[in-house]
Amino acid sequence: MAKDENKKPKKRVRKESSHRSFRISPKKFVKRSVNLSGSWSLLKQTNKFILANKKILLGLAVSYTLIQLMLVLIFSSGIDLNEAKSQIKDLLGGDAPAYTVAYSFTSYLFVTIGQRNNEIVGVYQNFVTIVFMLATIWVVRQRTAGEKFGFRDIFYKSQYPFIQFLVVIFAIGLSMVPMMIAGFLYAVTITGGIAVTILEQGLWLFLCFLLVLLTLYVLVPCLIAMYVVTLPEVSPMTAIKSSWNLLADRRFAVGMRVVAGYIFVLVFIAILMMILSYLLTSASELIFYFLSFMSVLIINIYTYKIYRELL
């Protein structure tokens, strides 16, 4: 008992805090791992969504096509497509394969429609395209949530973030500047013959490649911001910042899925346009506007699926 009484009690020492006054303590973020679906899986989900909502989406595509044709008929002149196709066949020769004629005719269609439409038509067509893009995003969001609505609700309720959406579109245009510079440098140095040796060509190609990567680095958050800014009371800067945060440590994976998906959709639509324009020459302009909107529609649904997986 005497020994127990002589024992000194242990001193309790409080652990020293790592915080220091007037110094910013490092923030601790909880990283959330997200398993993104592959490009093919996302395309399958997109196709499934389109088939499940084919009536609404077909109505949007037909409405867009008719409005664009109406603008063309009001402000521009028509094109004799059958005559143009005959001239292309004569230029290529009678033995030219059908796919060569189809490719040349589709290229002619793209160039002619772009040159024929004046500035007034271009402004109206861009306005209509933005309106229908907002409508598409609204439809995809509502149908993903399982909501029911009427066709007129699509346009009545989807246009409130029009100005914010325009700002994000402008940011997308700015993000494309490095790629435009890369294209200019490639045309001047490689195509123009300024870079002669293999080393010079390799260095210029590497610089162009870096500019393309810079474009993707900046472009992908702006693409995701299109779907964030359509939420209620979200400013364009808030949408872009939120997109940058969503893409933390996943920018490369998302970028690869965006590039792969977009290329597949655009190539598929281009091939389909070549086939249909060749077979249905008189309706080529109608096919052009219809499939142009379908490419926008599919790309928007595809990108929205990526955005949902990031949440």
C-alpha positions as CSV (number, residue, x, y, z in Angstrom):
1,M,0.0,0.0,0.0
2,A,2.9,2.3,0.8
3,K,4.4,1.8,-2.6
4,D,1.1,2.6,-4.3
5,E,0.8,5.9,-2.3
6,N,4.4,6.9,-3.3
7,K,3.6,6.6,-7.0
8,K,3.3,9.9,-8.8
9,P,0.2,10.4,-11.0
10,K,1.0,10.5,-14.8
11,K,0.8,13.9,-16.4
12,R,-1.7,14.2,-19.3
13,V,-0.1,16.1,-22.1
14,R,-2.5,17.7,-24.7
15,K,-1.5,17.0,-28.3
16,E,-0.2,20.1,-30.0
17,S,-2.4,21.4,-32.7
18,S,-0.9,21.9,-36.2
19,H,-2.8,25.1,-36.6
20,R,-0.9,28.4,-36.5
21,S,-2.5,31.8,-36.1
22,F,-2.6,34.0,-39.2
23,R,-1.7,31.0,-41.4
24,I,-4.0,29.3,-43.8
25,S,-4.4,25.6,-42.9
26,P,-4.5,23.3,-45.9
27,K,-8.0,22.2,-46.9
28,K,-8.7,18.5,-46.9
29,F,-10.9,17.4,-49.8
30,V,-12.6,14.1,-50.0
31,K,-11.9,12.6,-53.4
32,R,-14.8,10.6,-54.8
33,S,-13.9,7.9,-57.2
34,V,-16.3,7.7,-60.2
35,N,-16.2,4.8,-62.7
36,L,-17.1,6.4,-66.0
37,S,-18.7,4.2,-68.7
38,G,-16.8,3.7,-71.9
39,S,-17.7,5.5,-75.1
40,W,-19.5,2.5,-76.6
41,S,-21.6,2.1,-73.4
42,L,-22.5,5.8,-73.4
43,L,-23.5,5.5,-77.1
44,K,-25.7,2.6,-76.2
45,Q,-27.3,4.6,-73.4
46,T,-27.9,7.4,-75.8
47,N,-29.5,5.1,-78.4
48,K,-31.7,3.6,-75.7
49,F,-32.8,7.1,-74.6
50,I,-33.6,8.1,-78.2
51,L,-35.7,5.0,-78.8
52,A,-37.6,5.4,-75.5
53,N,-38.4,9.1,-76.4
54,K,-38.6,8.8,-80.1
55,K,-41.9,10.7,-80.6
56,I,-40.7,13.8,-78.7
57,L,-37.3,13.9,-80.2
58,L,-38.6,13.2,-83.7
59,G,-41.1,16.1,-83.2
60,L,-38.1,18.4,-82.3
61,A,-36.1,17.3,-85.4
62,V,-39.0,17.8,-87.8
63,S,-39.9,21.2,-86.3
64,Y,-36.2,22.3,-86.6
65,T,-36.0,21.1,-90.2
66,L,-39.2,22.9,-91.2
67,I,-38.2,26.2,-89.6
68,Q,-34.8,26.1,-91.2
69,L,-36.3,25.4,-94.6
70,M,-38.8,28.2,-94.1
71,L,-36.0,30.7,-93.4
72,V,-34.1,29.5,-96.5
73,L,-37.3,29.9,-98.7
74,I,-37.9,33.4,-97.3
75,F,-34.4,34.9,-97.5
76,S,-32.6,32.8,-100.1
77,S,-33.0,31.2,-103.5
78,G,-33.3,27.5,-104.2
79,I,-30.7,25.1,-105.6
80,D,-31.2,22.8,-108.6
81,L,-29.8,19.7,-106.9
82,N,-30.5,17.3,-109.7
83,E,-28.6,19.4,-112.2
84,A,-25.7,19.8,-109.8
85,K,-25.6,16.0,-109.4
86,S,-25.6,15.5,-113.1
87,Q,-22.7,18.0,-113.5
88,I,-20.7,16.2,-110.8
89,K,-21.2,12.9,-112.6
90,D,-20.0,14.4,-115.9
91,L,-16.9,15.9,-114.2
92,L,-16.0,12.6,-112.6
93,G,-16.8,10.5,-115.7
94,G,-19.3,7.9,-116.4
95,D,-17.3,5.1,-114.8
96,A,-16.9,6.9,-111.5
97,P,-18.1,4.7,-108.5
98,A,-21.2,5.7,-106.7
99,Y,-19.5,6.5,-103.4
100,T,-17.2,9.0,-105.2
101,V,-20.2,10.8,-106.7
102,A,-22.0,10.7,-103.3
103,Y,-19.0,12.1,-101.5
104,S,-18.5,14.9,-104.1
105,F,-22.2,15.7,-104.1
106,T,-22.4,15.9,-100.3
107,S,-19.3,18.2,-100.2
108,Y,-21.0,20.4,-102.8
109,L,-24.1,20.5,-100.7
110,F,-22.2,21.6,-97.6
111,V,-20.4,24.4,-99.5
112,T,-23.4,25.6,-101.5
113,I,-25.7,25.9,-98.5
114,G,-23.0,27.7,-96.5
115,Q,-22.3,30.2,-99.4
116,R,-25.9,30.7,-100.4
117,N,-27.2,31.7,-97.0
118,N,-26.6,35.4,-96.3
119,E,-25.8,37.0,-93.0
120,I,-29.5,37.5,-92.1
121,V,-30.3,33.8,-92.7
122,G,-27.2,32.8,-90.7
123,V,-28.2,34.9,-87.7
124,Y,-31.7,33.5,-87.7
125,Q,-30.5,29.9,-88.2
126,N,-28.0,30.2,-85.3
127,F,-30.8,31.6,-83.1
128,V,-33.1,28.7,-84.0
129,T,-30.3,26.2,-83.3
130,I,-29.6,27.6,-79.8
131,V,-33.3,27.6,-79.0
132,F,-33.6,23.9,-80.0
133,M,-30.4,23.0,-78.1
134,L,-31.9,24.5,-74.9
135,A,-35.1,22.6,-75.7
136,T,-33.1,19.3,-76.2
137,I,-31.3,19.7,-72.9
138,W,-34.5,20.4,-71.1
139,V,-36.2,17.4,-72.6
140,V,-33.3,15.1,-71.7
141,R,-33.2,16.4,-68.1
142,Q,-37.0,16.0,-67.6
143,R,-37.2,12.6,-69.2
144,T,-34.2,11.3,-67.3
145,A,-36.0,12.4,-64.1
146,G,-39.2,10.6,-65.3
147,E,-41.3,13.8,-65.7
148,K,-44.2,14.1,-68.1
149,F,-44.9,17.2,-70.1
150,G,-46.6,18.5,-73.3
151,F,-44.8,19.4,-76.5
152,R,-45.4,23.1,-76.1
153,D,-43.9,23.0,-72.5
154,I,-40.6,22.2,-74.2
155,F,-40.3,25.7,-75.6
156,Y,-42.2,27.6,-72.8
157,K,-40.0,26.2,-70.0
158,S,-36.6,25.6,-71.5
159,Q,-35.6,29.1,-72.6
160,Y,-35.1,30.9,-69.3
161,P,-31.3,30.6,-69.3
162,F,-30.9,31.8,-72.9
163,I,-28.4,34.6,-72.1
164,Q,-26.4,32.5,-69.7
165,F,-26.3,29.7,-72.3
166,L,-25.0,32.2,-74.9
167,V,-22.2,33.2,-72.6
168,V,-21.1,29.6,-72.3
169,I,-21.3,29.2,-76.1
170,F,-19.0,32.2,-76.4
171,A,-16.6,30.5,-73.9
172,I,-16.7,27.4,-76.1
173,G,-15.7,29.6,-79.1
174,L,-12.8,31.1,-77.1
175,S,-11.6,27.7,-76.1
176,M,-11.3,26.7,-79.8
177,V,-8.7,29.5,-80.5
178,P,-5.6,27.3,-79.8
179,M,-6.9,24.7,-82.3
180,M,-7.4,27.4,-84.9
181,I,-3.9,28.7,-84.3
182,A,-2.7,25.1,-84.7
183,G,-4.5,24.8,-88.0
184,F,-3.0,28.0,-89.2
185,L,0.6,27.0,-88.2
186,Y,0.1,23.6,-89.9
187,A,-1.1,25.2,-93.1
188,V,1.8,27.7,-93.1
189,T,4.7,25.5,-92.0
190,I,3.8,22.0,-93.2
191,T,1.5,22.5,-96.1
192,G,3.2,25.8,-97.2
193,G,6.6,24.1,-97.2
194,I,8.3,26.4,-94.7
195,A,9.4,23.4,-92.6
196,V,11.7,21.4,-94.9
197,T,13.7,19.0,-92.7
198,I,12.1,16.1,-90.8
199,L,13.3,17.8,-87.5
200,E,11.6,21.1,-88.3
201,Q,8.4,19.3,-89.4
202,G,8.4,17.2,-86.2
203,L,8.8,20.3,-84.0
204,W,6.0,22.1,-85.7
205,L,3.8,19.1,-85.5
206,F,4.5,18.7,-81.8
207,L,3.6,22.4,-81.2
208,C,0.4,21.9,-83.1
209,F,-0.4,18.8,-81.0
210,L,0.2,20.7,-77.8
211,L,-2.2,23.4,-79.0
212,V,-4.8,20.8,-79.7
213,L,-4.4,19.3,-76.2
214,L,-4.7,22.8,-74.8
215,T,-8.0,23.2,-76.6
216,L,-9.3,20.0,-75.2
217,Y,-8.2,20.9,-71.7
218,V,-10.2,24.1,-71.9
219,L,-13.0,22.9,-74.1
220,V,-14.3,19.9,-72.1
221,P,-15.3,22.0,-69.0
222,C,-17.1,24.4,-71.2
223,L,-19.0,21.6,-72.8
224,I,-20.1,20.3,-69.4
225,A,-20.9,23.8,-68.3
226,M,-23.7,23.9,-71.0
227,Y,-25.7,21.5,-68.8
228,V,-24.8,23.1,-65.5
229,V,-25.8,26.6,-66.6
230,T,-29.3,25.4,-67.6
231,L,-30.1,24.7,-63.9
232,P,-32.1,27.5,-62.1
233,E,-30.2,30.6,-60.9
234,V,-26.7,29.4,-62.1
235,S,-24.5,32.1,-63.6
236,P,-22.1,31.2,-66.5
237,M,-19.0,31.6,-64.3
238,T,-20.5,29.4,-61.6
239,A,-21.3,26.8,-64.2
240,I,-17.8,26.8,-65.6
241,K,-16.2,26.7,-62.2
242,S,-18.5,23.8,-61.2
243,S,-17.5,22.0,-64.4
244,W,-13.8,22.4,-63.6
245,N,-14.4,20.9,-60.1
246,L,-16.4,18.0,-61.5
247,L,-13.5,17.2,-63.9
248,A,-10.8,17.2,-61.3
249,D,-8.5,14.2,-61.9
250,R,-10.9,13.0,-64.6
251,R,-10.3,15.5,-67.4
252,F,-8.3,13.1,-69.6
253,A,-10.8,10.3,-69.3
254,V,-13.7,12.6,-70.0
255,G,-11.9,14.2,-72.9
256,M,-11.2,10.9,-74.5
257,R,-14.8,9.9,-74.3
258,V,-15.9,13.2,-75.7
259,V,-13.5,12.9,-78.7
260,A,-14.4,9.3,-79.4
261,G,-18.1,9.8,-79.1
262,Y,-18.2,13.0,-81.2
263,I,-16.1,11.5,-84.0
264,F,-18.3,8.4,-84.1
265,V,-21.5,10.4,-84.3
266,L,-20.2,12.9,-86.9
267,V,-18.8,10.1,-89.1
268,F,-22.0,8.1,-88.9
269,I,-24.2,11.1,-89.7
270,A,-21.9,12.1,-92.6
271,I,-22.1,8.6,-94.1
272,L,-25.8,8.5,-93.7
273,M,-26.1,11.9,-95.3
274,M,-24.0,10.8,-98.3
275,I,-26.2,7.7,-98.8
276,L,-29.6,9.5,-98.5
277,S,-28.5,12.5,-100.5
278,Y,-27.3,10.3,-103.3
279,L,-30.5,8.2,-103.4
280,L,-33.0,11.1,-102.7
281,T,-31.3,14.0,-104.5
282,S,-34.4,16.3,-104.7
283,A,-34.8,16.1,-100.9
284,S,-31.1,16.6,-100.1
285,E,-31.5,20.0,-98.5
286,L,-34.3,18.7,-96.2
287,I,-32.0,15.7,-95.3
288,F,-29.1,18.0,-94.6
289,Y,-31.1,20.1,-92.0
290,F,-32.7,17.0,-90.5
291,L,-29.5,15.1,-90.0
292,S,-27.6,18.2,-88.9
293,F,-30.1,18.5,-86.0
294,M,-29.9,14.8,-85.3
295,S,-26.1,15.1,-84.9
296,V,-26.7,18.0,-82.4
297,L,-29.3,16.0,-80.6
298,I,-27.2,12.8,-80.3
299,I,-24.1,14.7,-79.2
300,N,-26.1,16.6,-76.5
301,I,-27.7,13.4,-75.1
302,Y,-24.3,11.7,-75.2
303,T,-22.6,14.6,-73.3
304,Y,-25.4,14.8,-70.8
305,K,-24.9,11.1,-70.0
306,I,-21.2,11.9,-69.2
307,Y,-22.3,14.9,-67.1
308,R,-24.7,12.7,-65.1
309,E,-22.0,10.2,-64.3
310,L,-19.7,12.9,-63.0
311,L,-22.3,13.9,-60.3
